[in-house]
């Protein structure tokens, strides 16, 4: 490709990059071109428009070329930039964390609905099992100013990333992070436990898009032979650690909600509402409650 943006104006570079991405069958070529160019230049959309005629420097052209090559090779924009927005908040990523997806915001929405129905006088205690970048936990702490939360992960790299994100968002004082398998190191009781566990059946991982297959950590994707290994481990642990009246919410893959509800019922949890669907209509957030004795 060479340094194909050398000497171009911001506007012509944006058009050229979008054309390159389109010809490589990148789905959101126009949007990705704008985000990558804006990141190289430190400009938002307004800035890109205002400075459209300014020529790129050699250094800017070189960085844009590198970004273009990585995107054309199938690397997601969020990985190239090392950040992704979730629930309107910026999250730094690392090789040990999933790129947070809009579908997962369904878990946050359902959690907020459940917490707002809560009548308790005490601030809610939240646990996020397999926290990754901390996205779900920190979105909830951002929305509920008196809540305290703990995130667990088996990856120390992921936990360091989540801790950095908590500090950057000003939430470090209300968040703690623990290295363990699922909820094993937690004592509870918690008013809310949330999780986006690995749920892809092992045999399906090679069929995923290159963005996911090559760039997301397999530990955060692989749900075992049938996709339910993580649910079988975490649901009984969560049930033990919930306060009476507390709720567990997990993200589900397509077609998994009913089997997850069966596992929840087997762990003495009660379904008191239907799963919450994502924007595509897929039941995405499955919840159950620990009824008071």
LINMOBEL-V732088 format. One record per backbone hydrogen bond with DSSP energy under -0.5 kcal/mol. CO is the residue of the C=O (numbers start at 0). NH is the residue of the N-H. E is the energy in kcal/mol with one decimal. If there is no record, write none. Layout:
# LINMOBEL-V732088
{{CO & NH & E} {CO & NH & E}}
This chain:
# LINMOBEL-V732088
{{1 & 3 & -1.5} {2 & 5 & -1.5} {4 & 7 & -1.9} {7 & 55 & -2.9} {8 & 12 & -2.7} {9 & 13 & -2.2} {10 & 14 & -2.2} {11 & 15 & -2.5} {12 & 16 & -2.7} {13 & 17 & -2.4} {14 & 18 & -2.2} {15 & 19 & -2.2} {16 & 20 & -2.6} {17 & 21 & -2.5} {18 & 22 & -2.4} {19 & 23 & -1.0} {20 & 25 & -2.7} {21 & 24 & -1.9} {25 & 28 & -0.9} {26 & 28 & -0.8} {27 & 31 & -3.0} {28 & 32 & -2.4} {29 & 33 & -2.0} {30 & 34 & -2.5} {31 & 35 & -2.7} {32 & 36 & -2.4} {33 & 37 & -2.5} {34 & 38 & -2.2} {35 & 39 & -2.1} {36 & 40 & -2.1} {37 & 41 & -1.5} {37 & 42 & -2.0} {43 & 47 & -2.5} {44 & 48 & -2.1} {45 & 49 & -2.7} {46 & 50 & -2.2} {48 & 51 & -1.4} {50 & 53 & -2.1} {51 & 10 & -2.4} {53 & 9 & -1.9} {56 & 60 & -2.6} {57 & 61 & -2.4} {58 & 62 & -2.3} {59 & 63 & -2.5} {60 & 64 & -2.0} {61 & 65 & -2.0} {62 & 66 & -2.4} {63 & 67 & -2.6} {64 & 68 & -2.4} {65 & 69 & -2.1} {66 & 70 & -2.5} {67 & 71 & -2.7} {68 & 72 & -1.5} {69 & 74 & -2.3} {70 & 73 & -1.7} {75 & 78 & -0.6} {75 & 79 & -2.1} {76 & 80 & -2.5} {77 & 81 & -1.5} {77 & 82 & -0.7} {81 & 92 & -2.6} {83 & 90 & -2.3} {85 & 88 & -2.1} {88 & 85 & -2.6} {90 & 83 & -2.3} {93 & 96 & -1.9} {97 & 99 & -0.7} {100 & 103 & -1.3} {100 & 104 & -0.5} {101 & 104 & -1.5} {102 & 105 & -1.8} {103 & 106 & -1.1} {103 & 107 & -1.1} {104 & 108 & -2.6} {105 & 109 & -2.4} {106 & 110 & -2.4} {107 & 111 & -2.4} {108 & 112 & -2.0} {109 & 113 & -2.4} {110 & 114 & -2.7} {111 & 115 & -2.1} {112 & 116 & -0.8} {113 & 116 & -0.6} {113 & 117 & -0.5} {114 & 117 & -0.8} {123 & 125 & -0.5} {123 & 147 & -1.9} {124 & 190 & -1.8} {124 & 191 & -1.7} {125 & 149 & -2.2} {126 & 128 & -0.5} {126 & 193 & -2.9} {127 & 129 & -0.6} {127 & 130 & -0.5} {127 & 151 & -2.6} {128 & 195 & -0.6} {130 & 133 & -2.5} {133 & 137 & -3.0} {134 & 138 & -2.0} {135 & 139 & -2.1} {136 & 140 & -2.5} {137 & 141 & -2.1} {138 & 142 & -1.5} {139 & 143 & -2.1} {142 & 144 & -0.6} {143 & 146 & -1.9} {147 & 125 & -2.6} {148 & 175 & -2.0} {149 & 127 & -2.7} {150 & 177 & -2.6} {151 & 129 & -1.0} {151 & 130 & -3.1} {152 & 179 & -1.3} {153 & 155 & -0.6} {154 & 158 & -2.1} {155 & 159 & -2.4} {156 & 160 & -2.0} {157 & 161 & -2.8} {158 & 162 & -2.7} {159 & 163 & -2.3} {160 & 164 & -2.3} {161 & 165 & -2.6} {162 & 166 & -2.3} {163 & 167 & -2.6} {164 & 168 & -1.9} {165 & 170 & -3.2} {165 & 171 & -0.8} {166 & 169 & -1.4} {170 & 173 & -1.8} {171 & 174 & -0.8} {173 & 148 & -2.6} {175 & 150 & -2.6} {177 & 152 & -1.5} {177 & 179 & -0.7} {179 & 181 & -0.6} {180 & 183 & -2.3} {182 & 185 & -2.0} {189 & 242 & -3.1} {190 & 246 & -2.0} {191 & 126 & -2.1} {192 & 248 & -2.7} {193 & 128 & -2.7} {194 & 250 & -2.2} {198 & 200 & -0.5} {199 & 222 & -3.3} {200 & 203 & -2.1} {200 & 204 & -0.7} {201 & 204 & -1.2} {203 & 206 & -1.5} {204 & 207 & -1.5} {208 & 211 & -0.7} {208 & 212 & -3.3} {209 & 213 & -2.1} {211 & 215 & -2.3} {216 & 219 & -1.4} {217 & 220 & -1.5} {217 & 221 & -2.9} {220 & 199 & -2.6} {220 & 222 & -0.6} {222 & 228 & -2.4} {223 & 201 & -2.2} {227 & 231 & -2.5} {228 & 232 & -1.5} {229 & 233 & -3.0} {230 & 234 & -2.3} {232 & 236 & -1.0} {233 & 237 & -2.9} {234 & 238 & -2.4} {235 & 239 & -1.8} {236 & 240 & -1.2} {237 & 241 & -0.9} {238 & 241 & -0.7} {240 & 188 & -0.6} {240 & 189 & -2.3} {242 & 245 & -2.9} {245 & 289 & -2.9} {246 & 192 & -2.4} {247 & 287 & -1.9} {248 & 194 & -1.5} {249 & 285 & -2.8} {252 & 255 & -2.1} {255 & 259 & -2.1} {256 & 260 & -2.3} {257 & 261 & -1.8} {258 & 262 & -1.9} {259 & 263 & -2.4} {260 & 264 & -2.6} {261 & 265 & -2.0} {262 & 266 & -0.9} {263 & 266 & -0.7} {263 & 268 & -2.1} {264 & 267 & -1.7} {269 & 271 & -0.6} {269 & 288 & -2.9} {275 & 283 & -2.3} {275 & 284 & -2.2} {277 & 280 & -2.1} {281 & 277 & -2.4} {281 & 283 & -0.6} {283 & 251 & -2.5} {283 & 285 & -0.6} {284 & 275 & -2.6} {285 & 249 & -2.6} {287 & 247 & -2.8} {288 & 269 & -3.0} {288 & 290 & -0.9} {289 & 244 & -4.4}}
